Amino acid sequence: MKLRLATAIVAVLVGAAAHAEDVQKPFTMDGEFGFILTSGNTETTSLSAGLKSIQELTDWSNEYTAEVLYKQDELDNGTETTAQKFFTSGQGNYKLTNPRQRLFAFASYEDDRFSNFAFQSTVALGWNEKVLDTEQQRFSYSVGPGYSFAEDQMGEDLSSVILRGAIDYSYKLSDNAKLTQVFSTEYGEDNVKSRSKTSVSAKLANGLSMKVSLKLDHNTEVDEGRENLDTETSVTLVYSFF
């Protein structure tokens, strides 16, 4: 079920981007690896890795993200996995006559072994707009209806119709430093899921940067004994491949 759902999501995203026969413009891909301290449902010291790519075409602007968190502790009688989380998302923005105004298609999939949910997945369509796009700062937002596929650790189906909103803001602090804030919320009948990531990055050398980040994952409805809020504080090295 999870594999079929994830495969379908990837197919939708790739198909939407490939449908436009455009000449490729800038393409960027960043990879990061680092050390994380977490609290909430996952309380441990962990390693994380991630990829983020942005693709600009004549009619499309596409963004893809993948994040992995994993930790295995060594015990006297063996090993124990204390953190295991995978998240991926993609958004394709179709540019209208005014290229700052777009129609978007979004999909995500999250599998967190130590959360209240066996998996959470979202698909959404709607309106996207670049409000600011200058050398110093950028700001865009997306809003639209969608559907959340979710299942708790006991196998109960928690899927529902949702309204999704998201913002993406970045500010150039100096020639070598940048502040980024990404926030999204998905309002459903049984649960409101919100994600926030605040980060400051600084260039160290050609293609290499250091980033300090704070991630917040919040669900309004969780089982007794579970935390509503999970946090991750990380210091990572980021390498720009393109």
PELINCOR-V305275 format. One record per residue. RES is the residue in three letters. BURIAL is + if it has 9 or more other ideal C-beta (glycine too) atoms within 8 Angstrom, else -. Layout:
res=[RES,RES]
burial=[BURIAL,BURIAL]
This chain:
res=[MET,LYS,LEU,ARG,LEU,ALA,THR,ALA,ILE,VAL,ALA,VAL,LEU,VAL,GLY,ALA,ALA,ALA,HIS,ALA,GLU,ASP,VAL,GLN,LYS,PRO,PHE,THR,MET,ASP,GLY,GLU,PHE,GLY,PHE,ILE,LEU,THR,SER,GLY,ASN,THR,GLU,THR,THR,SER,LEU,SER,ALA,GLY,LEU,LYS,SER,ILE,GLN,GLU,LEU,THR,ASP,TRP,SER,ASN,GLU,TYR,THR,ALA,GLU,VAL,LEU,TYR,LYS,GLN,ASP,GLU,LEU,ASP,ASN,GLY,THR,GLU,THR,THR,ALA,GLN,LYS,PHE,PHE,THR,SER,GLY,GLN,GLY,ASN,TYR,LYS,LEU,THR,ASN,PRO,ARG,GLN,ARG,LEU,PHE,ALA,PHE,ALA,SER,TYR,GLU,ASP,ASP,ARG,PHE,SER,ASN,PHE,ALA,PHE,GLN,SER,THR,VAL,ALA,LEU,GLY,TRP,ASN,GLU,LYS,VAL,LEU,ASP,THR,GLU,GLN,GLN,ARG,PHE,SER,TYR,SER,VAL,GLY,PRO,GLY,TYR,SER,PHE,ALA,GLU,ASP,GLN,MET,GLY,GLU,ASP,LEU,SER,SER,VAL,ILE,LEU,ARG,GLY,ALA,ILE,ASP,TYR,SER,TYR,LYS,LEU,SER,ASP,ASN,ALA,LYS,LEU,THR,GLN,VAL,PHE,SER,THR,GLU,TYR,GLY,GLU,ASP,ASN,VAL,LYS,SER,ARG,SER,LYS,THR,SER,VAL,SER,ALA,LYS,LEU,ALA,ASN,GLY,LEU,SER,MET,LYS,VAL,SER,LEU,LYS,LEU,ASP,HIS,ASN,THR,GLU,VAL,ASP,GLU,GLY,ARG,GLU,ASN,LEU,ASP,THR,GLU,THR,SER,VAL,THR,LEU,VAL,TYR,SER,PHE,PHE]
burial=[-,-,-,-,+,+,-,-,+,+,-,+,+,-,-,+,+,-,-,+,-,-,-,-,-,-,+,-,+,+,+,+,-,+,+,+,+,+,-,+,+,+,-,+,-,+,+,+,+,+,+,+,+,+,+,-,+,-,-,+,+,+,+,+,+,+,+,+,+,+,+,-,+,-,-,-,-,-,-,-,+,+,+,+,+,+,+,+,+,+,+,+,+,+,+,-,-,-,-,-,+,+,+,+,+,+,+,+,+,+,+,+,-,+,+,+,+,-,+,+,+,+,+,+,+,+,+,+,+,+,-,-,-,-,-,-,+,+,+,+,+,+,+,+,+,+,+,+,+,+,+,+,-,-,-,-,-,+,-,+,-,+,+,+,+,+,+,+,+,+,+,+,-,-,-,-,+,+,+,+,+,+,+,+,+,+,-,+,-,-,+,+,+,+,+,+,+,+,+,+,+,+,-,-,-,-,-,+,+,+,+,+,+,+,+,+,+,+,+,-,-,-,-,-,-,+,-,-,-,+,+,+,+,+,-,+,+,+,+,+,-,-]
